[in-house]
Amino acid sequence: MEIYRFGEGSPALPEDLCNLLQDVETATIGHIEHLGFLAPTVRPVFPAKIAGRALTVAAPGRDGTVIYKAVDLIVPGDVLVISRVDQDDIACVGGGVATAAKAKGAAAIIVDGPCTDVDEIKAVGLPVWCRGVSAKTTNRTYRIGGSINLPVACGGAAILPGYAVLADPSGIFAAPASHMRVLAKQALARQQRSAALRPHLAKGRSIFDFATEEQS
């Protein structure tokens, strides 16, 4: 008998945090934080940058029912974060899931397994991060069970429901909203310093001379 477990929903991300994250790069956060990054093998189907609230899913085997149960719970701005419990050669995200998730207002889908229907996903325009492509897919006639809005491990990172998720072509980072806010402010300040440094490096000068020039 299949068992689907549901956790409680979480508050939406504050609008000002979403606005703050628009210009933050995951690679900048990578300079100042080492936890919370998904494996670099989870790659975007097409280049995109998103920020949103994690709606977590643990999806085992060929069970496609749990995915659509999660889609029904999406509110605008959610990022569907899917942990593949086993059989990671089976795609649980394709054109149908992408279409349904986009219609509900999802910001993106992230899955630590393959996707399918790549051309359709691109046409739908919903950003999807995954581990490659597979013709083997889930099916709603397989009802094994799974969980929604409970903690998961996705791409080697622990992600709790409601975490703030930031994803771009360089990678994916997830953290509690309060911590993400602190990191975002630090990252933006670092990016401003980096922008000021670029012309110095473009002239062939040493990075170690930059601080001296700033102070002179």
N, C-alpha and C positions, 0 to 999 in steps of 0.2 A: 504494500500500500504506500502510495507516494505521500510525502510529507513536505509541505511548504511552510517555512517559518517566516514571520514578518516582525520586524522591529518597529519601534515608534518612529514617526517622522521627525525631522529636525528643522530648526528655523531656517528661513532663507538667508543667503549671504547678504549682509548689509550692502546697499547700493553703492555707498562710498568706497567700500572695499573692492567691489567689482570695477569701479572706475579707476581706482588706484592701480589695479593689476593690468590695466590695458597696455601700459607701456613697460611693464616689467618683463625681463627676459629670464627664462629658466636657467640659462647659462650663468647669469649674474648671481642668481641665488646659489648656484653651485660653487661660487667663490666663498660663500659665507655660511653654508649649511651642508651637512653631509648625509643627513637622514631624510627620508621622505621621497626619494627619487625612485621612479620605476625603472626597470631594466632598459638599457638603450636598445634592446631588440624589439621593444614595443614602439612601432614607427607609424607615422601618419600615412594614410592612403593618399592624401594630397596635402600640400603645405597649408597649414592653418594655425591660428593662435586663438585660444579660448580660455576663459576662466568661468568657473561655476561651482555649484554645490554637488558633492558626491551623493549619488543614489546608488548604493552598493548592492551587488548581486553575486551570489555563489551559485554557479551553474554546473552541475555534474553531467558528464556523458553526453548523450544525444537529446537530453530533455530540452525542448524548445518552449515548453509551456511556461517555465519560470521566467524566461526572457520577456514574454508578452505580458505576464502578470506585472513585471516591473515597469514595462512601458506604460501600462495603464495608470501607474502612480506618478509618472513624470509631471512636474510642474515647470513652467518656463524658466530656463536658466540651469536646469539640472544637467549634470554630467553622469551618464550611465556608466558605472565602473563595474566591469564584469570579471570576476575571478573564475577561471576554468578549473574546476576541482580535479578533473582527470581527462584523459583522451584529448590532449591539446592539438591533435591533428584534425579535430572536428570544428567547423565554423559555426558559431552560434549567432553571427551577425551578417546579414546580407541586405539586399535591396528592400525586402519587406520590413525588416526591423528598422532600417534607417528611415524609410518613409514614415512609418508609424511614430518613431521617436521625434522626427522633425515636426510632424503635425502637432505633437503635444508640446512643442517648444523647447526640446532638449538643446543644450549647447553643443554636446558632443557625445560620442560613445568611445570608451576605452576598454579594450579586452586583451587579456594576456594569452590570447590564442589567435588562430587565423580568422579571417573574414572570407566572404565569398561575394560574388556579384560586384566586383570592383567597379566596372563601368557604370553600373546603376547607382552605386553609392556616390560616385563622382557626379553623376547627373542630378541626384537628389540634393547634393550640396551640403550634407551634414558631415562635419568633420569626424573622422573615425581613426583611432590609433589601434593597431593590432600587430600580431606577429605573423606576417605573411598571408598567404592565400591558400584555401583548400576547397576542393569540390565536394568533400564529405561534409554533410551538414546535420544540424539538429532537426528534430521533427516533433510536432506537438502531440503525436500519438505516443511518444515515449515520455512517461510521467514518472520520473525517478524521485523528484523532490528538489529541494534547494532552499535558499534563503534570500530575503530581500531586506534591506535597511538593517543589516547586522554587520559587525566587523568582518573584513575580508583581507586576504593577502593577494595583491594584484601586482604582477611584475616584480615580485620580491619586496614590495613595500606594504606595510600595514596601513589600511585605509578604513576609517570609521565613517559611518553615515554622517553627512553634514560637513565633512572636511571640505576645505577650499581646495579646488584643483586648478592648477595652471599648467597648460600644455601648449607647446609650440614646436616648430621643426627640430629644435635641439633636444627636447625631452619633455618629461612629465614630472611634476612635483605636486605633492599633496600634504596638507598640514591643517591643524585646527585653525579656524578663522582668526583667532586672536594672534597666534604665532605668525600666520601668513601676513597679517597686517604689519607686524614689526619687521619681518624680512623684506616686505615690499618697499617700505620706506628706506631701509638700508640699501636695497638693490638700486632704487632710483637715484640715491645719492652717489652710489658707486658708478652708475652709468653716466652721470653728469661728469664725474671726474675722468672717466674713460674717454668721453667725447672730447674733453679738453686736451687729453693726452695724444690723441690720434695725429693731429697736425705735427706735433713734436716728433713722433716716431716716423712719420712720412718723410721728414727731412733727413732721416738717417741718424738721428741723435739717440744717445743712450737713454734708456728709461730711468737710469739712476741719476741723470742730470736734471730730470723734470722737476723734482721737488725743489732743487736749488734755484732753478729759473723762476718758479712760482714765488719763492720767498724774496727774490732780488728786486 
